[in-house]
Amino acid sequence: QGGRGSIAVYEKTHSLIVRQTEEVHQQIALLLSRIRREMDLQVSLELKLIRVEDQNWNKSLDWLNKPETLVDGMSLSDAQAAEFRQLKAVEQHANATQFPKLTMFNEQVAEFSLPLSRDKSKSPLAIGVGAIVDDDRRGLRLNLACNVSNREEALSRSKSFRLSADESLLIDLGPE
């Protein structure tokens, strides 16, 4: 509809100068506060790729009775994650790679590649990940897509996981 208002950018102080009615100023203030609130939330993800050669690695885990369900992902408590890391089969017959921590804003999407093998001729695993923090800030929804080439494919092939702040996610990415 337009009107007599104006907006200008003042770069020296990183400011916006707005001339408008009180009602429009209130709408702008509400919008800016929402943007600041969303940008205020950050999610940090730690990713560890563990390649286990022993096919019986899961036998000593009482809570993992169907390892084939790991293809769909499984949330782990802190105690379960610690128990997994301390498995003798994982310790003795595994290659573990710790990747840098990924920190992103709420609702941001990150894309990266992971080398699945030391063999340079094999393609890396392309991963897209997005996190949406719950309103109460006690958990999040993690959307994960592997080996996709565009956003449409990522949307159709992504998996969604609900995690609380003290949970880890264990996923079987299958053979190379």
Disulfide bonds with the S-S distance in Angstrom:
none
